[in-house]
């Protein structure tokens, strides 16, 4: 990084720097995480794909919510994988919106017939479409930790009534707009998570990445079959291999995962590219 850029933080995927003019440089790496571990193997071009998808979505959400992006004029060494953004006071909440039943939401529904205190009708299956979009927030965990689902009342207690209601309203509105756009392109947006921050003037804006395969669950419309796990455009190849005997890895051992084989890396990269190309109609180069 050029002189004047100060490293502030590295998450599972992103590296954050302060710019010489007191803004933030978000850099998307090629790192990939699974089961709350950052893996020793990277996925080539993943950071470029995530950045391109986020920028594409930010453009399409301008009428719904403002965002933190200022410019994509960044140092040459991180070109096409970085954005210069506003500094914000971030809310300590993962704002999850769901239109379909999957993942941790499915697990919680099977135990309680509710997710984050939101009651749901009986008889729903893995992959079922929900009666309406629901807001199912979670706490933000540190790197290596696991986000914990919380109720809306707990969000109110954490950040206040007005702010909690705004985050819920924006999350549902963004999801509904994005799900409509994705379906028009042959993709189901099953669920996604957002992060929001507040500007010094009190305006709440959308931050971090948005609607990428890292933060969202996309399924091909033509293959959707409730009652079973769905094909997805994300790191499922990675999770499946790590959970298989072929990896030789025990998730409960306390030891980090092994390197990924080339085949898994290639299939995962191809899925990220396919998601980008199906959504945007552009060829990834």
C-alpha positions as CSV (number, residue, x, y, z in Angstrom):
1,X,0.0,0.0,0.0
2,X,1.3,3.5,-0.8
3,X,2.6,5.8,1.9
4,X,-0.1,7.5,3.9
5,X,-2.4,4.5,4.1
6,X,-2.8,3.1,7.6
7,X,-3.9,-0.5,8.1
8,X,-6.8,-0.5,10.6
9,X,-8.3,-4.0,10.6
10,X,-8.5,-7.3,8.7
11,X,-11.6,-9.4,8.8
12,X,-12.3,-12.8,7.3
13,X,-12.3,-11.4,3.8
14,X,-11.7,-7.6,3.9
15,X,-8.8,-5.4,4.8
16,X,-9.5,-1.9,6.0
17,X,-7.2,1.1,5.7
18,X,-7.4,4.8,6.5
19,X,-6.6,6.9,3.5
20,X,-4.4,10.0,3.5
21,X,-7.5,12.2,3.4
22,X,-9.2,10.5,6.4
23,X,-11.5,8.2,4.5
24,X,-11.7,4.4,4.5
25,X,-10.3,2.0,1.9
26,X,-12.2,-1.3,1.8
27,X,-10.1,-4.0,0.1
28,X,-11.7,-7.4,-0.8
29,X,-9.2,-10.1,-0.6
30,X,-9.4,-13.6,-2.2
31,X,-9.6,-15.2,1.2
32,X,-12.5,-17.5,1.9
33,X,-14.0,-18.6,5.2
34,X,-16.1,-21.6,6.3
35,X,-17.3,-22.9,9.6
36,X,-15.9,-19.7,11.2
37,X,-12.4,-20.4,10.0
38,X,-10.4,-18.4,7.4
39,X,-9.0,-21.1,5.1
40,X,-5.4,-21.4,4.1
41,X,-6.3,-21.5,0.4
42,X,-7.6,-18.5,-1.5
43,X,-10.1,-18.4,-4.4
44,X,-8.5,-16.5,-7.4
45,X,-10.4,-13.3,-8.4
46,X,-12.9,-13.6,-5.5
47,X,-12.2,-10.1,-4.3
48,X,-12.7,-8.6,-7.7
49,X,-16.0,-10.4,-8.1
50,X,-17.3,-9.3,-4.7
51,X,-16.3,-5.7,-5.4
52,X,-17.9,-5.7,-8.8
53,X,-21.1,-7.2,-7.5
54,X,-21.4,-4.8,-4.6
55,X,-20.9,-1.8,-6.9
56,X,-23.5,-3.2,-9.3
57,X,-26.0,-3.6,-6.5
58,X,-25.2,-0.2,-4.8
59,X,-26.2,1.4,-8.2
60,X,-29.5,-0.4,-8.3
61,X,-30.4,0.4,-4.7
62,X,-29.8,4.2,-4.9
63,X,-33.6,4.9,-4.7
64,X,-34.0,2.7,-1.7
65,X,-31.0,3.6,0.6
66,X,-27.8,5.7,0.4
67,X,-24.5,3.9,0.6
68,X,-21.0,4.6,1.9
69,X,-19.1,4.4,-1.4
70,X,-17.3,7.7,-2.5
71,X,-15.1,6.5,-5.3
72,X,-13.4,3.5,-7.0
73,X,-10.2,5.5,-7.7
74,X,-7.9,3.4,-5.5
75,X,-4.1,2.5,-5.4
76,X,-3.1,0.4,-8.4
77,X,-2.1,-2.6,-6.3
78,X,-5.8,-3.0,-5.2
79,X,-7.5,-1.9,-8.4
80,X,-10.9,-3.5,-9.1
81,X,-11.0,-5.0,-5.6
82,X,-11.3,-1.9,-3.5
83,X,-13.6,1.1,-2.8
84,X,-13.0,4.4,-0.9
85,X,-15.8,4.9,1.5
86,X,-17.1,7.3,4.1
87,X,-16.3,6.8,7.8
88,X,-19.4,5.8,9.7
89,X,-20.5,4.9,13.2
90,X,-21.4,1.3,12.6
91,X,-24.3,-0.4,14.2
92,X,-23.3,-3.7,16.0
93,X,-26.0,-5.7,14.2
94,X,-26.0,-8.1,11.3
95,X,-29.3,-7.2,9.6
96,X,-30.5,-10.4,8.1
97,X,-33.5,-10.5,5.8
98,X,-35.1,-13.7,4.7
99,X,-37.7,-14.6,2.1
100,X,-37.0,-18.4,2.2
101,X,-36.3,-20.9,4.8
102,X,-32.6,-22.1,4.9
103,X,-29.5,-22.2,7.0
104,X,-29.6,-21.2,10.6
105,X,-33.2,-20.0,10.0
106,X,-34.3,-23.5,9.1
107,X,-32.6,-24.9,12.2
108,X,-34.3,-22.4,14.5
109,X,-37.7,-22.9,12.8
110,X,-37.5,-26.7,13.2
111,X,-36.9,-26.2,17.0
112,X,-39.2,-23.3,17.7
113,X,-41.5,-22.7,14.7
114,X,-40.1,-19.2,14.8
115,X,-36.9,-17.3,13.8
116,X,-35.6,-14.5,16.1
117,X,-39.0,-14.3,17.8
118,X,-40.9,-14.1,14.5
119,X,-43.6,-16.8,14.5
120,X,-44.0,-18.8,11.3
121,X,-46.7,-21.1,10.1
122,X,-46.3,-24.9,10.6
123,X,-45.4,-27.2,7.7
124,X,-42.6,-25.2,6.1
125,X,-39.7,-27.2,4.7
126,X,-36.1,-26.6,3.8
127,X,-36.2,-24.1,1.0
128,X,-39.9,-23.0,1.5
129,X,-40.9,-19.5,0.5
130,X,-41.9,-17.6,3.6
131,X,-45.3,-15.8,3.7
132,X,-43.5,-12.5,3.7
133,X,-40.0,-11.1,4.1
134,X,-38.8,-11.2,7.7
135,X,-36.1,-9.4,9.6
136,X,-34.0,-11.8,11.7
137,X,-31.0,-9.9,13.2
138,X,-27.8,-11.3,14.7
139,X,-25.0,-10.0,16.8
140,X,-21.7,-9.3,15.1
141,X,-19.1,-11.8,16.1
142,X,-15.3,-11.1,16.1
143,X,-13.2,-13.0,13.6
144,X,-13.3,-16.7,14.5
145,X,-16.6,-16.2,16.3
146,X,-20.1,-17.1,15.3
147,X,-23.0,-14.6,14.9
148,X,-25.9,-15.2,17.3
149,X,-29.5,-14.7,16.2
150,X,-31.3,-12.2,18.4
151,X,-34.9,-10.9,18.7
152,X,-36.0,-7.4,17.5
153,X,-36.6,-6.4,21.1
154,X,-32.9,-7.2,21.8
155,X,-31.9,-4.9,18.9
156,X,-34.1,-2.2,20.4
157,X,-32.4,-2.6,23.8
158,X,-29.0,-2.4,22.1
159,X,-29.4,0.6,19.7
160,X,-32.8,2.2,20.5
161,X,-36.3,2.0,19.2
162,X,-36.1,4.5,16.3
163,X,-32.8,3.1,14.9
164,X,-34.0,-0.5,15.2
165,X,-37.2,0.2,13.3
166,X,-35.2,2.0,10.6
167,X,-32.8,-0.9,10.2
168,X,-35.7,-3.4,10.0
169,X,-37.5,-1.2,7.4
170,X,-34.4,-0.7,5.3
171,X,-33.4,-4.4,5.4
172,X,-36.8,-5.6,4.2
173,X,-37.0,-2.9,1.5
174,X,-33.6,-3.7,0.2
175,X,-34.3,-7.4,0.2
176,X,-37.6,-7.0,-1.6
177,X,-36.0,-4.8,-4.3
178,X,-33.1,-7.2,-4.7
179,X,-35.2,-10.3,-4.8
180,X,-37.3,-8.9,-7.6
181,X,-34.2,-8.0,-9.6
182,X,-32.6,-11.3,-9.0
183,X,-35.7,-13.3,-9.9
184,X,-35.9,-11.4,-13.2
185,X,-32.5,-12.9,-13.9
186,X,-33.3,-16.4,-12.9
187,X,-32.1,-16.4,-9.4
188,X,-33.8,-16.7,-6.0
189,X,-32.4,-14.5,-3.3
190,X,-33.2,-16.8,-0.3
191,X,-31.6,-14.6,2.4
192,X,-29.0,-12.0,2.8
193,X,-27.4,-9.8,5.5
194,X,-26.6,-6.1,5.5
195,X,-24.5,-3.8,7.6
196,X,-25.5,-0.2,8.3
197,X,-23.7,2.8,9.7
198,X,-24.6,6.4,10.7
199,X,-23.1,9.5,9.3
200,X,-22.3,12.5,11.6
201,X,-25.5,14.2,10.5
202,X,-27.5,11.1,11.7
203,X,-28.3,9.7,8.2
204,X,-28.3,5.9,8.2
205,X,-26.5,4.4,5.1
206,X,-25.8,0.9,3.7
207,X,-22.1,-0.1,4.3
208,X,-19.6,-2.9,3.7
209,X,-20.4,-5.3,0.8
210,X,-23.9,-5.9,-0.4
211,X,-25.8,-8.9,-1.9
212,X,-22.7,-10.9,-2.9
213,X,-22.4,-14.7,-2.6
214,X,-20.4,-14.2,0.6
215,X,-23.3,-12.4,2.3
216,X,-26.3,-13.9,0.4
217,X,-27.8,-17.2,-0.5
218,X,-28.7,-17.4,-4.2
219,X,-30.5,-20.4,-5.8
220,X,-31.2,-21.0,-9.5
221,X,-35.0,-20.6,-10.1
222,X,-35.1,-23.6,-12.4
223,X,-33.7,-26.0,-9.7
224,X,-35.7,-24.8,-6.7
225,X,-37.4,-27.7,-5.0
226,X,-38.6,-27.2,-1.4
227,X,-38.0,-30.1,1.0
228,X,-34.4,-30.6,0.3
229,X,-31.1,-28.6,0.3
230,X,-31.0,-26.2,-2.7
231,X,-28.2,-25.8,-5.2
232,X,-26.5,-22.5,-4.4
233,X,-24.1,-19.9,-5.8
234,X,-21.8,-19.6,-2.9
235,X,-19.1,-21.5,-1.1
236,X,-21.1,-24.7,-0.8
237,X,-18.4,-26.7,-2.6
238,X,-16.0,-25.6,0.1
239,X,-18.3,-26.5,3.0
240,X,-19.2,-29.9,1.4
241,X,-15.5,-30.9,0.9
242,X,-14.5,-29.8,4.4
243,X,-17.4,-31.9,5.9
244,X,-16.5,-34.9,3.8
245,X,-14.1,-37.7,4.8
246,X,-11.9,-36.6,1.9
247,X,-10.7,-33.6,3.9
248,X,-9.7,-35.6,6.9
249,X,-10.8,-32.6,9.0
250,X,-12.7,-32.8,12.3
251,X,-14.6,-29.5,12.9
252,X,-14.5,-30.2,16.6
253,X,-10.8,-30.7,16.9
254,X,-9.9,-27.1,17.4
255,X,-7.5,-27.3,14.6
256,X,-7.8,-25.2,11.4
257,X,-9.0,-26.6,8.1
258,X,-6.6,-28.1,5.6
259,X,-5.8,-26.5,2.2
260,X,-8.4,-26.9,-0.5
261,X,-7.8,-29.2,-3.5
262,X,-7.5,-27.5,-6.9
263,X,-10.9,-29.0,-8.0
264,X,-12.8,-27.4,-5.2
265,X,-11.0,-24.0,-5.7
266,X,-11.9,-24.1,-9.5
267,X,-15.5,-25.0,-8.9
268,X,-16.0,-22.4,-6.2
269,X,-14.4,-19.7,-8.4
270,X,-16.7,-20.8,-11.3
271,X,-19.8,-20.4,-9.1
272,X,-18.9,-16.9,-8.0
273,X,-18.3,-15.9,-11.6
274,X,-21.6,-17.5,-12.7
275,X,-23.5,-15.6,-10.1
276,X,-22.0,-12.3,-11.2
277,X,-22.6,-13.0,-14.9
278,X,-26.2,-14.1,-14.4
279,X,-27.1,-11.1,-12.2
280,X,-25.3,-8.4,-14.2
281,X,-25.5,-9.8,-17.7
282,X,-21.9,-8.9,-18.1
283,X,-18.9,-11.2,-18.8
284,X,-16.4,-11.3,-16.0
285,X,-12.9,-10.5,-17.3
